[in-house]
Amino acid sequence: MDGNNQTLILVDRRDKSLGYESKEKCHTGLGKRHRAFVTLLFDDKNRILLQRRKHRLFDGFWDLTAISHPLYINGRNEVYQQASDRALKKEMGIGHVAVDKVGAFNYFAKDGKNCENEYCTVLTGEYSGKFKPNNKEVYKAKWVGYEDFIEDIAKNPSKFTPWAKETARILASRGLLIFDHSDQSAFSKELELFTKEFTKFSKQFFSKKQKLVEKYSSLIARFYKEIEEFGKGGKAMRPFLVYLGFRVGQLGRAVRGSDPERIMPVCLAIELTHNFLLIHDDIIDKSIVRRGKPTVHKKFEKGRDNHYGVSQAIIAGDIALLEVFDLMNKADFSDKLKSECLDVLLEVILETCYGEAMDVDNAYRRLGLGDVWQVTELKTARYSFVGPLTLGAILAGVKKSQTEALEEFGLKLGKAFQIQDDILGVFGSEKVIGKSTLSDMREGKNTLLFYKAREFANKEQKAALGRIWGSPKSGMGDLKAVKEIMRKTQALAWCERKMKELINDAKQSIPKISKDRGIRELFAGCADFVIYRAK
């Protein structure tokens, strides 16, 4: 156990620092409220690591993986990550595990002259390795299924420490954490089922369109062929989000039901919006590969020249956008609902264009963190998540409070999605992500990952980044150097922690979206997909 000569951090009920005091005085009499934490580790089987701890007040009680206090050491407050690593190593023989804050609570417990008077932060991490309990701190330790833990602590609360019970309450009230992969199967099955129905609808749409334009030059039919081909290979996430938003107001109805069939034209409209934006984005970024295939302007360029390819690709994108509005207009919903949806869609497309323009401009100037986040919100979060979810919800007639919760969920999730996209753009596999990992580096993309690398870099590392990032001549050797800088500066670790923090924040909105357990599980699975997706 920690020595009594340690200095703890005094705080108020909201964790505002008030000064410092010895550990002994903090735990004597009525004590003084101080900062504390619990760390709970999940493994890849959704089990949690518990210990039966040695403690002066709660000796022999079952507890979480590691428990301690951030300390005041050498004139500085220990951050939670440092404190968690120290406690895990001391109590369980486990090395560094990245942790995220998922909640906090105040509690007081007294036993004779001793007490616990703490503001306790709940930290969670993912770990599937070995552990070696310290017999001076722990009687025994074991992995326990998460659901079994929640059930056991509800039925037998006297077996557990008070902070373990408070932690269980927080976890249960906030739904499944990012480490709970059990909902992934339900999400994956729903996505797979939806994708089959959506692919069938999309194929019928393009087949019909190509027949309708047979009276024109074969070039016109080719436009529809290229647009259809361009959409293949993606995960259909944006159309699925339209469907998911629609499901919020259609509880218990499966994808093959009559109402989901009504939403398919709107789902396709969102996919075509995505394709329109990507076709033009590939031209702006001078990309030659998308989803492992030549980009549209490169396909049209073959046998002609660059100007011809770019010109026809711009037109193909324009045609895709015009078909969006035709699909929306002919969808089987009331004129009032369609008008409301068109207003939302137009705003989303406009904001995406604003974000695209700002992204291009940002490559030519130094910018602040606020600029990076603004582009992320406009180019990704709103058009990829908030927009699709909102359209589906509007057409399902959900309450305003639910739509607001969907927006909150979508914004957080969209930002996390973009961080993962930035990471994959540098550290991913070209075969998996379907484009060159040199693209972001050569284009000088002002991603959050690059921004943090430059912010944390020393003079030598900044010079290297300035020489490499944005140079069209940079190659695989340069990419290796950039990766090393991003790792050594902890920029990669920072972005990974921020991504998980955003995912957890997004999940806290889920209970406000729906009371239905099945719907909640789908949204939780959707959030997990952002981190665990391959591309």
KELO-413040 format. One line per 4 residues: number of its first residue (from 1); their letters; for each residue y, z, x of C-alpha. Coordinates in nm, 4 decimals. Layout:
NUM = a = Y Z X; ... .
//
This chain:
1 = mdgn = 0.0000 0.0000 0.0000; 0.3635 -0.0555 0.1063; 0.5191 0.2204 0.3163; 0.7789 0.4516 0.1609 .
5 = nqtl = 1.0277 0.3666 0.4362; 1.0710 0.0154 0.2969; 1.4082 -0.0751 0.1438; 1.4013 -0.2191 -0.2083 .
9 = ilvd = 1.6632 -0.4227 -0.3946; 1.8314 -0.2428 -0.6873; 1.9104 -0.4580 -0.9926; 2.0274 -0.4325 -1.3540 .
13 = rrdk = 1.8264 -0.5439 -1.6569; 1.9218 -0.9082 -1.5890; 1.8242 -0.9018 -1.2192; 2.1817 -0.8768 -1.0894 .
17 = slgy = 2.1765 -0.7143 -0.7456; 2.3332 -0.3659 -0.7359; 2.2509 -0.2474 -0.3849; 1.9567 -0.1011 -0.1959 .
21 = eske = 1.7438 0.2131 -0.1877; 1.4287 0.3424 -0.0205; 1.0988 0.2783 -0.1912; 1.0358 0.6534 -0.2222 .
25 = kcht = 1.3619 0.7242 -0.4105; 1.3072 0.4196 -0.6352; 0.9764 0.5698 -0.7536; 1.0699 0.9418 -0.7791 .
29 = glgk = 1.1869 1.1191 -1.0966; 1.3391 0.8629 -1.3291; 1.3585 0.6254 -1.0377; 1.6059 0.3441 -0.9891 .
33 = rhra = 1.5471 -0.0003 -1.1351; 1.4485 -0.2353 -0.8560; 1.3213 -0.5877 -0.8097; 0.9439 -0.6391 -0.8247 .
37 = fvtl = 0.7026 -0.9230 -0.8922; 0.3477 -1.0116 -0.9875; 0.1688 -1.3198 -0.8561; -0.1093 -1.4756 -1.0608 .
41 = lfdd = -0.3186 -1.7532 -0.9052; -0.5016 -2.0193 -1.1100; -0.7804 -2.2348 -0.9700; -0.8768 -2.5918 -1.0628 .
45 = knri = -1.1216 -2.4586 -1.3248; -0.8406 -2.2767 -1.5090; -0.9610 -1.9356 -1.3870; -0.7316 -1.6599 -1.2672 .
49 = llqr = -0.7883 -1.4285 -0.9721; -0.7821 -1.0598 -1.0737; -0.8164 -0.7461 -0.8647; -0.9111 -0.3849 -0.9421 .
53 = rkhr = -0.6400 -0.2165 -0.7452; -0.5749 0.1056 -0.5608; -0.2516 0.2603 -0.6914; -0.0971 0.6059 -0.7147 .
57 = lfdg = -0.0255 0.5738 -1.0896; -0.2781 0.3172 -1.2123; -0.5661 0.3609 -0.9730; -0.8774 0.1633 -1.0662 .
61 = fwdl = -0.7001 -0.0491 -1.3314; -0.7540 -0.4246 -1.3400; -0.4505 -0.6125 -1.2164; -0.3182 -0.9570 -1.1249 .
65 = tais = -0.3734 -1.1357 -0.7944; -0.0971 -0.9646 -0.5948; 0.1819 -0.7193 -0.6793; 0.4734 -0.5983 -0.4693 .
69 = hply = 0.8519 -0.5888 -0.4223; 1.0901 -0.8310 -0.2493; 1.2316 -0.6307 0.0427; 1.5676 -0.5949 0.2127 .
73 = ingr = 1.4821 -0.6827 0.5743; 1.7152 -0.7298 0.8719; 2.0227 -0.7596 0.6547; 1.8757 -1.0187 0.4150 .
77 = nevy = 1.7056 -1.0118 0.0766; 1.3506 -1.1441 0.0851; 1.3079 -1.4371 -0.1599; 1.0176 -1.4338 -0.4060 .
81 = qqas = 0.8207 -1.6997 -0.2178; 0.8337 -1.4968 0.1033; 0.7437 -1.1748 -0.0777; 0.4556 -1.3407 -0.2627 .
85 = dral = 0.3128 -1.4876 0.0587; 0.3328 -1.1458 0.2239; 0.1568 -0.9705 -0.0654; -0.1160 -1.2358 -0.0988 .
89 = kkem = -0.1923 -1.2149 0.2715; -0.1938 -0.8341 0.2767; -0.3909 -0.7709 -0.0421; -0.6197 -1.0735 -0.0730 .
93 = gigh = -0.6289 -1.2381 0.2702; -0.4809 -1.5592 0.1255; -0.2290 -1.7716 0.3169; 0.0754 -1.9537 0.1798 .
97 = vavd = 0.0571 -2.0601 -0.1868; 0.3605 -2.2232 -0.3515; 0.4649 -2.0194 -0.6560; 0.6946 -2.0730 -0.9526 .
101 = kvga = 0.8784 -1.8234 -1.1696; 0.7579 -1.8437 -1.5306; 0.9175 -1.5311 -1.6764; 1.0305 -1.1717 -1.6185 .
105 = fnyf = 1.0432 -0.8355 -1.7940; 1.1778 -0.4800 -1.7523; 0.9403 -0.1857 -1.7766; 0.9330 0.1886 -1.7152 .
109 = akdg = 0.6265 0.4114 -1.6699; 0.6141 0.7785 -1.5600; 0.3390 1.0041 -1.4278; 0.4504 1.3522 -1.3176 .
113 = knce = 0.7142 1.3229 -1.0466; 0.6426 0.9522 -0.9886; 0.7507 0.6501 -1.1938; 0.7773 0.2732 -1.2116 .
117 = neyc = 1.1231 0.1438 -1.3057; 1.1294 -0.2263 -1.2387; 1.2638 -0.5706 -1.3210; 0.9400 -0.7624 -1.2712 .
121 = tvlt = 0.9287 -1.1395 -1.2150; 0.6113 -1.3317 -1.3041; 0.5068 -1.5862 -1.0417; 0.2208 -1.8337 -1.0735 .
125 = geys = 0.0516 -2.0573 -0.8188; -0.2488 -2.2865 -0.7872; -0.5237 -2.1974 -0.5407; -0.8962 -2.2758 -0.5236 .
129 = gkfk = -0.9848 -2.1466 -0.1782; -1.1528 -1.8342 -0.0474; -1.0172 -1.4794 -0.0589; -1.0942 -1.1597 0.1296 .
133 = pnnk = -0.9652 -0.8430 -0.0436; -0.8173 -0.5710 0.1765; -1.0306 -0.2613 0.1104; -0.7273 -0.0413 0.1737 .
137 = evyk = -0.5490 -0.2063 -0.1186; -0.8202 -0.3378 -0.3510; -1.1526 -0.2051 -0.4863; -1.2815 -0.5506 -0.5877 .
141 = akwv = -1.1602 -0.8951 -0.6979; -1.3003 -1.1751 -0.9134; -1.2201 -1.5080 -1.0798; -1.1944 -1.4844 -1.4607 .
145 = gyed = -1.1437 -1.7614 -1.7175; -0.7836 -1.7680 -1.8406; -0.8822 -1.7559 -2.2095; -1.1310 -1.4747 -2.1374 .
149 = fied = -0.8521 -1.2783 -1.9668; -0.6164 -1.3171 -2.2635; -0.8922 -1.2140 -2.5054; -1.0086 -0.9174 -2.2936 .
153 = iakn = -0.6607 -0.7781 -2.2390; -0.5952 -0.7969 -2.6143; -0.9185 -0.6143 -2.7009; -0.9246 -0.3681 -2.4086 .
157 = pskf = -0.5636 -0.3080 -2.2995; -0.6450 0.0311 -2.1444; -0.8387 -0.1459 -1.8668; -0.5261 -0.3164 -1.7328 .
161 = tpwa = -0.2009 -0.2156 -1.5628; 0.1119 -0.2244 -1.7845; 0.2595 -0.5148 -1.5893; -0.0627 -0.7148 -1.6346 .
165 = keta = -0.0303 -0.6652 -2.0122; 0.3359 -0.7730 -2.0087; 0.2456 -1.0797 -1.8029; -0.0318 -1.1731 -2.0469 .
169 = rila = 0.2145 -1.1447 -2.3339; 0.4599 -1.3790 -2.1595; 0.1903 -1.6340 -2.0751; 0.0490 -1.6320 -2.4278 .
173 = srgl = 0.3925 -1.6658 -2.5909; 0.4938 -1.9597 -2.3731; 0.1803 -2.1644 -2.4195; -0.0378 -2.3200 -2.1513 .
177 = lifd = 0.0910 -2.3320 -1.7960; 0.0889 -2.6350 -1.5700; -0.2339 -2.5097 -1.4172; -0.4201 -2.5221 -1.7474 .
181 = hsdq = -0.5988 -2.8549 -1.7229; -0.8082 -2.7893 -2.0339; -0.5537 -2.9619 -2.2550; -0.5643 -3.2696 -2.0309 .
185 = safs = -0.8895 -3.3869 -2.1899; -0.7405 -3.3755 -2.5395; -0.4285 -3.5539 -2.4159; -0.6303 -3.8155 -2.2247 .
189 = kele = -0.8495 -3.8871 -2.5268; -0.5464 -3.9223 -2.7538; -0.3736 -4.1498 -2.5033; -0.6880 -4.3606 -2.4633 .
193 = lftk = -0.7308 -4.3968 -2.8382; -0.3664 -4.4848 -2.8860; -0.3724 -4.7366 -2.6004; -0.6645 -4.9252 -2.7585 .
197 = eftk = -0.4802 -4.9569 -3.0896; -0.1519 -5.0422 -2.9185; -0.3116 -5.3071 -2.6952; -0.4703 -5.4713 -2.9993 .
201 = fskq = -0.1367 -5.4772 -3.1850; 0.0475 -5.6105 -2.8784; -0.2098 -5.8872 -2.8241; -0.1775 -5.9992 -3.1859 .
205 = ffsk = 0.2029 -6.0002 -3.1574; 0.2113 -6.2217 -2.8459; -0.0571 -6.4554 -2.9785; 0.1480 -6.5097 -3.2923 .
209 = kqkl = 0.4728 -6.5609 -3.0976; 0.3216 -6.8215 -2.8651; 0.2031 -7.0218 -3.1637; 0.5440 -7.0008 -3.3302 .
213 = veky = 0.7198 -7.1522 -3.0261; 0.4766 -7.4412 -2.9763; 0.7413 -7.6790 -3.1176; 0.9574 -7.6110 -2.8112 .
217 = ssli = 0.9004 -7.6904 -2.4440; 0.5949 -7.5275 -2.2878; 0.8437 -7.3253 -2.0814; 0.9269 -7.1153 -2.3910 .
221 = arfy = 0.5633 -7.0232 -2.4524; 0.5420 -6.9322 -2.0848; 0.8208 -6.6773 -2.1317; 0.6063 -6.4866 -2.3837 .
225 = keie = 0.2986 -6.5231 -2.1636; 0.4853 -6.3779 -1.8649; 0.6322 -6.0921 -2.0702; 0.2857 -6.0058 -2.2030 .
229 = efgk = 0.1305 -6.0285 -1.8577; 0.4106 -5.8187 -1.7086; 0.3299 -5.5323 -1.9464; -0.0379 -5.5165 -1.8495 .
233 = ggka = -0.1439 -5.2530 -1.6015; 0.0943 -4.9823 -1.7175; -0.0109 -4.6604 -1.8899; 0.1852 -4.7320 -2.2130 .
237 = mrpf = 0.3469 -4.3896 -2.1829; 0.6748 -4.4789 -2.3530; 0.5114 -4.6272 -2.6648; 0.2755 -4.3290 -2.6672 .
241 = lvyl = 0.5761 -4.0954 -2.6671; 0.7098 -4.2747 -2.9758; 0.3745 -4.2087 -3.1393; 0.3741 -3.8481 -3.0143 .
245 = gfrv = 0.7193 -3.7875 -3.1632; 0.5945 -3.9412 -3.4873; 0.2890 -3.7133 -3.4854; 0.5168 -3.4072 -3.4952 .
249 = gqlg = 0.5904 -3.4941 -3.8562; 0.2421 -3.6298 -3.9343; 0.0209 -3.3268 -3.8682; -0.3531 -3.3778 -3.8788 .
253 = ravr = -0.3406 -3.7572 -3.9092; -0.5378 -3.9517 -3.6509; -0.4174 -4.2646 -3.4748; -0.6187 -4.4909 -3.7041 .
257 = gsdp = -0.4508 -4.3541 -4.0151; -0.2194 -4.5736 -4.2202; 0.1029 -4.4051 -4.1089; 0.0457 -4.4488 -3.7319 .
261 = erim = -0.0080 -4.8200 -3.7954; 0.3470 -4.8283 -3.9320; 0.4820 -4.6943 -3.6045; 0.3178 -4.9611 -3.3855 .
265 = pvcl = 0.6058 -5.2154 -3.4093; 0.8469 -4.9451 -3.2900; 0.6057 -4.8533 -3.0104; 0.5972 -5.2157 -2.8989 .
269 = aiel = 0.9766 -5.2352 -2.9249; 1.0052 -4.9478 -2.6767; 0.7554 -5.1134 -2.4412; 0.9521 -5.4394 -2.4541 .
273 = thnf = 1.2725 -5.2445 -2.3863; 1.1006 -5.1039 -2.0799; 0.9891 -5.4510 -1.9688; 1.3378 -5.5964 -2.0196 .
277 = llih = 1.4855 -5.3247 -1.7980; 1.2147 -5.3559 -1.5303; 1.2378 -5.7359 -1.5083; 1.6118 -5.7088 -1.4444 .
281 = ddii = 1.5648 -5.4043 -1.2186; 1.3237 -5.6005 -0.9973; 1.5925 -5.8647 -0.9497; 1.8560 -5.6034 -0.8639 .
285 = dksi = 1.6211 -5.4252 -0.6216; 1.4934 -5.7527 -0.4735; 1.1385 -5.6356 -0.5438; 0.8577 -5.8836 -0.4992 .
289 = vrrg = 0.5698 -5.6745 -0.6386; 0.5337 -5.4779 -0.9627; 0.2059 -5.3108 -1.0713; 0.0273 -5.4850 -0.7872 .
293 = kptv = 0.1360 -5.8334 -0.9043; 0.4294 -6.0638 -0.8168; 0.7456 -5.9796 -1.0093; 0.8595 -6.2181 -1.2822 .
297 = hkkf = 1.1354 -6.3794 -1.0762; 0.8890 -6.4382 -0.7918; 0.6423 -6.6026 -1.0308; 0.9061 -6.8421 -1.1640 .
301 = ekgr = 1.0313 -6.9079 -0.8110; 0.6961 -7.0557 -0.7054; 0.7325 -7.4351 -0.6633; 1.1075 -7.4159 -0.7243 .
305 = dnhy = 1.3648 -7.1937 -0.5498; 1.5052 -6.8405 -0.5640; 1.7914 -6.9276 -0.7985; 1.5530 -7.0851 -1.0499 .
309 = gvsq = 1.3211 -6.7839 -1.0366; 1.6016 -6.5308 -1.0844; 1.7616 -6.7338 -1.3646; 1.4417 -6.7675 -1.5658 .
313 = aiia = 1.3516 -6.4009 -1.5121; 1.6908 -6.2953 -1.6490; 1.6275 -6.5092 -1.9566; 1.2746 -6.3664 -1.9953 .
317 = gdia = 1.4226 -6.0160 -1.9909; 1.6830 -6.1184 -2.2490; 1.4125 -6.2602 -2.4773; 1.2171 -5.9348 -2.4506 .
321 = llev = 1.5270 -5.7387 -2.5550; 1.5975 -5.9666 -2.8533; 1.2376 -5.9228 -2.9715; 1.2981 -5.5469 -2.9584 .
325 = fdlm = 1.5608 -5.5671 -3.2293; 1.3509 -5.8057 -3.4373; 1.0580 -5.5618 -3.4265; 1.2816 -5.2697 -3.5201 .
329 = nkad = 1.4400 -5.4639 -3.8038; 1.1040 -5.5653 -3.9546; 0.9352 -5.2244 -3.9193; 0.8038 -5.0747 -4.2457 .
333 = fsdk = 1.0611 -4.7967 -4.2844; 1.3700 -4.7493 -4.4972; 1.6914 -4.9238 -4.3956; 1.8553 -4.5834 -4.3497 .
337 = lkse = 1.5918 -4.4659 -4.1003; 1.5910 -4.7980 -3.9154; 1.9698 -4.7907 -3.8902; 1.9551 -4.4387 -3.7453 .
341 = cldv = 1.6893 -4.5482 -3.4966; 1.8868 -4.8550 -3.3899; 2.1883 -4.6343 -3.3162; 1.9688 -4.4169 -3.0922 .
345 = llev = 1.8075 -4.7172 -2.9230; 2.1412 -4.8871 -2.8522; 2.2783 -4.5680 -2.6995; 1.9668 -4.5309 -2.4819 .
349 = ilet = 1.9888 -4.8909 -2.3548; 2.3612 -4.8603 -2.2856; 2.3152 -4.5333 -2.0956; 2.0320 -4.6867 -1.8942 .
353 = cyge = 2.2589 -4.9772 -1.7986; 2.5291 -4.7285 -1.6979; 2.2734 -4.5442 -1.4866; 2.1538 -4.8683 -1.3249 .
357 = amdv = 2.5110 -4.9638 -1.2317; 2.5743 -4.6178 -1.0847; 2.2448 -4.6336 -0.8925; 2.3467 -4.9629 -0.7316 .
361 = dnay = 2.6886 -4.8231 -0.6453; 2.5434 -4.5007 -0.5062; 2.3566 -4.6929 -0.2356; 2.6973 -4.7793 -0.0858 .
365 = rrlg = 2.8493 -4.4312 -0.0747; 2.7809 -4.0651 -0.0042; 2.7252 -3.8643 -0.3174; 2.6709 -3.5107 -0.4401 .
369 = lgdv = 2.3715 -3.3537 -0.6096; 2.5411 -3.3925 -0.9481; 2.5571 -3.7703 -0.8983; 2.1841 -3.7837 -0.8230 .
373 = wqvt = 2.0944 -3.5790 -1.1315; 2.3229 -3.7874 -1.3557; 2.1517 -4.1130 -1.2577; 1.8117 -3.9463 -1.3060 .
377 = elkt = 1.9068 -3.8385 -1.6566; 2.0490 -4.1778 -1.7565; 1.7951 -4.4075 -1.5880; 1.4793 -4.2069 -1.6508 .
381 = arys = 1.4968 -3.8962 -1.8675; 1.6796 -4.0449 -2.1650; 1.5228 -4.3883 -2.1839; 1.1699 -4.2938 -2.0792 .
385 = fvgp = 1.1324 -3.9620 -2.2633; 1.4143 -3.8495 -2.4929; 1.4631 -4.1913 -2.6532; 1.0982 -4.2654 -2.7407 .
389 = ltlg = 1.0281 -3.9107 -2.8640; 1.3445 -3.9096 -3.0758; 1.2697 -4.2475 -3.2369; 0.9237 -4.1349 -3.3442 .
393 = aila = 1.0566 -3.8035 -3.4749; 1.3338 -3.9672 -3.6772; 1.0879 -4.2017 -3.8457; 0.8594 -3.9053 -3.9263 .
397 = gvkk = 1.1506 -3.7220 -4.0865; 1.1289 -3.4063 -3.8737; 1.3853 -3.1256 -3.8873; 1.6984 -3.1360 -3.6734 .
401 = sqte = 1.5841 -2.8264 -3.4816; 1.2607 -3.0068 -3.3871; 1.4519 -3.3144 -3.2707; 1.6736 -3.0923 -3.0561 .
405 = alee = 1.3640 -2.9268 -2.9081; 1.2178 -3.2727 -2.8348; 1.5374 -3.3686 -2.6538; 1.5233 -3.0493 -2.4489 .
409 = fglk = 1.1567 -3.1156 -2.3666; 1.2225 -3.4803 -2.2825; 1.5174 -3.4158 -2.0516; 1.3273 -3.1623 -1.8411 .
413 = lgka = 1.0128 -3.3735 -1.8357; 1.2040 -3.6905 -1.7502; 1.3676 -3.5270 -1.4504; 1.0302 -3.3993 -1.3290 .
417 = fqiq = 0.8853 -3.7498 -1.3798; 1.1567 -3.9027 -1.1612; 1.0994 -3.6472 -0.8839; 0.7290 -3.7354 -0.8845 .
421 = ddil = 0.8214 -4.1048 -0.8841; 1.0439 -4.0486 -0.5799; 0.7636 -3.8616 -0.4019; 0.5064 -4.1305 -0.4807 .
425 = gvfg = 0.7550 -4.3954 -0.3653; 0.7331 -4.2498 -0.0132; 0.4031 -4.0599 0.0048; 0.1935 -4.2544 -0.2482 .
429 = sekv = -0.0646 -4.5263 -0.1946; 0.0552 -4.8847 -0.2432; -0.2737 -4.9701 -0.4154; -0.2194 -4.6870 -0.6602 .
433 = igks = 0.1548 -4.7160 -0.7332; 0.1466 -5.0961 -0.7410; 0.4478 -5.1533 -0.5165; 0.5440 -5.1231 -0.1521 .
437 = tlsd = 0.6090 -4.7713 -0.0210; 0.8770 -4.9325 0.1967; 1.0909 -5.0258 -0.1060; 1.2906 -4.7050 -0.1595 .
441 = mreg = 1.3507 -4.6689 0.2157; 1.4633 -5.0281 0.2696; 1.6848 -5.0262 -0.0387; 1.8447 -4.6967 0.0671 .
445 = kntl = 1.7678 -4.5336 -0.2687; 1.9632 -4.2130 -0.3167; 1.6689 -4.0193 -0.4532; 1.6620 -3.6425 -0.4863 .
449 = lfyk = 1.3944 -3.6328 -0.2146; 1.6161 -3.8213 0.0312; 1.9229 -3.6173 -0.0675; 1.7413 -3.2907 0.0079 .
453 = aref = 1.5972 -3.4257 0.3338; 1.9463 -3.5138 0.4541; 2.0857 -3.1802 0.3321; 1.8201 -2.9753 0.5163 .
457 = anke = 1.8012 -3.1956 0.8270; 1.9329 -3.0980 1.1700; 2.1665 -3.3246 1.3668; 1.8853 -3.5265 1.5256 .
461 = qkaa = 1.6969 -3.5687 1.1962; 2.0153 -3.6773 1.0136; 2.0769 -3.9412 1.2774; 1.7227 -4.0748 1.2328 .
465 = lgri = 1.7586 -4.0847 0.8540; 2.0945 -4.2605 0.8870; 1.9381 -4.5242 1.1101; 1.6237 -4.5822 0.9015 .
469 = wgsp = 1.7096 -4.5188 0.5346; 1.8739 -4.8282 0.3883; 1.7765 -5.0633 0.6708; 1.6003 -5.3769 0.5377 .
473 = ksgm = 1.4228 -5.4035 0.8740; 1.2598 -5.0586 0.8609; 0.8804 -5.0669 0.8769; 0.5702 -4.8500 0.8569 .
477 = gdlk = 0.6566 -4.6660 1.1795; 0.9933 -4.5727 1.0320; 0.8276 -4.4614 0.7091; 0.6005 -4.2312 0.9080 .
481 = avke = 0.9069 -4.0782 1.0762; 1.0789 -4.0290 0.7397; 0.7698 -3.8590 0.5963; 0.7615 -3.6213 0.8917 .
485 = imrk = 1.1289 -3.5324 0.8447; 1.0809 -3.4755 0.4727; 0.7903 -3.2417 0.5454; 0.9497 -3.0530 0.8337 .
489 = tqal = 1.2813 -2.9979 0.6562; 1.0891 -2.8648 0.3531; 1.2592 -3.1314 0.1366; 0.9191 -3.2372 0.0027 .
493 = awce = 0.8204 -2.8763 -0.0726; 1.1578 -2.8152 -0.2428; 1.1141 -3.1197 -0.4669; 0.7569 -3.0217 -0.5554 .
497 = rkmk = 0.8721 -2.6712 -0.6528; 1.1618 -2.8127 -0.8565; 0.9266 -3.0506 -1.0339; 0.6912 -2.7676 -1.1330 .
501 = elin = 0.9874 -2.5546 -1.2412; 1.1067 -2.8363 -1.4695; 0.7561 -2.8778 -1.6121; 0.7366 -2.5074 -1.6916 .
505 = dakq = 1.0847 -2.5176 -1.8487; 0.9808 -2.8181 -2.0580; 0.6701 -2.6352 -2.1797; 0.8818 -2.3475 -2.3017 .
509 = sipk = 1.0321 -2.5902 -2.5587; 0.6903 -2.6778 -2.7051; 0.6665 -2.3843 -2.9521; 0.9983 -2.5008 -3.1021 .
513 = iskd = 0.8660 -2.8550 -3.1503; 0.5647 -2.7692 -3.3659; 0.3581 -2.4758 -3.4890; 0.0437 -2.6887 -3.4886 .
517 = rgir = -0.1908 -2.5954 -3.2009; -0.3234 -2.9497 -3.1619; 0.0258 -3.0968 -3.1320; 0.1230 -2.8270 -2.8828 .
521 = elfa = -0.1795 -2.9084 -2.6694; -0.0854 -3.2774 -2.6666; 0.2669 -3.1964 -2.5491; 0.1328 -2.9585 -2.2830 .
525 = gcad = -0.1059 -3.2318 -2.1657; 0.1828 -3.4781 -2.1586; 0.3771 -3.2417 -1.9330; 0.0806 -3.2047 -1.6959 .
529 = fviy = 0.0397 -3.5826 -1.6848; 0.3798 -3.6133 -1.5157; 0.2531 -3.4261 -1.2097; -0.1070 -3.5451 -1.2031 .
533 = rak = -0.0484 -3.9088 -1.2941; -0.1566 -4.1651 -1.0382; 0.1457 -4.3891 -1.0981 .
//
